Amino acid sequence: MGLLGRTKVAKPYLDGLTTLPMLAAALRNAGLRPTGAASVCVKPLEGGVVSGSADFDMSSDEFGFTWLTRRTTSDDAGRLADDLHRLVVAGDEAGFGSALLCAVVPFSDGRKPTVALIYRFTRGTWYPFAPIDTDQRDNVRELEIRTQLGKDANIEKDLTRWAPVWGAPGV
Amino acid sequence: MSTTSRIPSDHGLSARMGFTMFLIGALYVGVMALLIASGISAGFVIVIAVIVLFCQYWFSDKISLYAMHAREVTPQEAPELHAIVDRLCASADMPKPRVAIADTDMPNAFATGRSPKHAVVCATSGIMRRLDADELEGVLGHELSHVAHRDVAVMTFASFLGVAAGLFTRMMFWSSLFGGSYDDDEDNGGAAGYLVIMLVSMLVYALSFLLTRTLSRYRELSADRSGAILTGRPSSLASALRKITGDMARIPTSDLRTAEPFNAFFFTPALANGFSISSLFSTHPSLDKRLAQLDEIARELGQPAIVTH
């Protein structure tokens, strides 16, 4: 980076993704199940080209970010976590580790709008995101989900970092 | 402290407010006496305090808009916001203030201006994203009540003493540092005198600070009350307050991919003399207290009580 700034890029936290089955089990009590969709968002890289994989489709959004969206829709949380983890480990080895922005895992109870758990690779933490319409979020529901997930889980404690990802695939 | 004719007054609140004002007034007299007794540049201090506060009062709208990085908007630019203000002003029978928007994700709204004719009411883009139309109306009803109650004038008047005492303490300090050595004969007695006056000034400053905070909390409860009666929907203001204070206010609404540098929090400088709906300082009563009052108003209006979580 800059002359006096950081010279090393922070290493992304990939293994926090494996807590997903535990979080999914906690949400099942509230009637929320994974929809099976899941995706990883990658920052635009100068000169770099992110490639898809056998299990993930590639697309880009209006911000110029690349989305890798899981092709199968098996709603088993264990397999979901494995698929995501395998993808980001491969991406990290290919040199895209610092470009990983977030993973988005949608949940639904079949009645209310879909919610998502968002995983930040720079922090290694999850937080809930419950959008209503295109630019509103249901904070009450998000805080309820935090309560359901419990205190032990690696949930982002700093609420100012619960940034929304509007229009993420499957949400 | 004139209220609009449509808004009934709350006698208990008025009485407590009056008592606080009385205590502030009593402090004034005490300080004046002290200043005159000490005979040291008292007039000068008062003149400066008056000028400072007058500027704060006279330019309160400009200072606040500048401090909040807000800009005035036309009805074409913000039709919904203008529609709410139009409706509220019509039912309160008051002149329509200017309407402004501050582009920040922090949920807040404020009203300021030296008189209802020179008032401006401002909402942040963060509060407009978080609240629905009814809740926004509740918040703007609260802000317009501040305008109708002439709260900027009331609070400027009330804070005069604190500002004067603070200035006085500082001037004593500097004059004792730079001007105290040429008169050797009286040096000892003078130094002790300085110390006493400085301590008293500091005490006055602290007392006045506490009293203005107390008065400010009364003004807030009073504005909650008038605003709720004006809109006829105390529950909307209650649900807005729940959304913009505490945990929910901290959850951002701007996209992760556009994440602004991490300086979303800014402090309104002490110079900005407006009335904002949520504050980092204790100028506002606790959420519980405000919700309890709104609940009571809901019952008075014959509406089902607000369910508090």
HADDOCK unambig.tbl for C-alpha pairs under 7 A between the chains (distance, minus, plus):
assign (segid A and resid 136 and name CA) (segid B and resid 129 and name CA) 6.43 0.50 0.50
assign (segid A and resid 136 and name CA) (segid B and resid 130 and name CA) 6.54 0.50 0.50
assign (segid A and resid 139 and name CA) (segid B and resid 248 and name CA) 5.91 0.50 0.50
assign (segid A and resid 159 and name CA) (segid B and resid 250 and name CA) 5.72 0.50 0.50
assign (segid A and resid 159 and name CA) (segid B and resid 251 and name CA) 5.22 0.50 0.50
assign (segid A and resid 160 and name CA) (segid B and resid 250 and name CA) 5.18 0.50 0.50
assign (segid A and resid 160 and name CA) (segid B and resid 251 and name CA) 5.12 0.50 0.50
assign (segid A and resid 160 and name CA) (segid B and resid 252 and name CA) 5.82 0.50 0.50
assign (segid A and resid 162 and name CA) (segid B and resid 251 and name CA) 5.83 0.50 0.50
assign (segid A and resid 162 and name CA) (segid B and resid 252 and name CA) 6.32 0.50 0.50
assign (segid A and resid 163 and name CA) (segid B and resid 252 and name CA) 5.48 0.50 0.50
assign (segid A and resid 163 and name CA) (segid B and resid 253 and name CA) 6.48 0.50 0.50
assign (segid A and resid 163 and name CA) (segid B and resid 254 and name CA) 6.49 0.50 0.50
assign (segid A and resid 163 and name CA) (segid B and resid 255 and name CA) 5.84 0.50 0.50
assign (segid A and resid 163 and name CA) (segid B and resid 256 and name CA) 5.00 0.50 0.50
assign (segid A and resid 164 and name CA) (segid B and resid 253 and name CA) 6.10 0.50 0.50
assign (segid A and resid 164 and name CA) (segid B and resid 254 and name CA) 6.51 0.50 0.50
assign (segid A and resid 164 and name CA) (segid B and resid 255 and name CA) 5.00 0.50 0.50
assign (segid A and resid 164 and name CA) (segid B and resid 256 and name CA) 5.76 0.50 0.50
assign (segid A and resid 165 and name CA) (segid B and resid 255 and name CA) 5.32 0.50 0.50
assign (segid A and resid 165 and name CA) (segid B and resid 256 and name CA) 5.66 0.50 0.50
assign (segid A and resid 166 and name CA) (segid B and resid 255 and name CA) 6.47 0.50 0.50
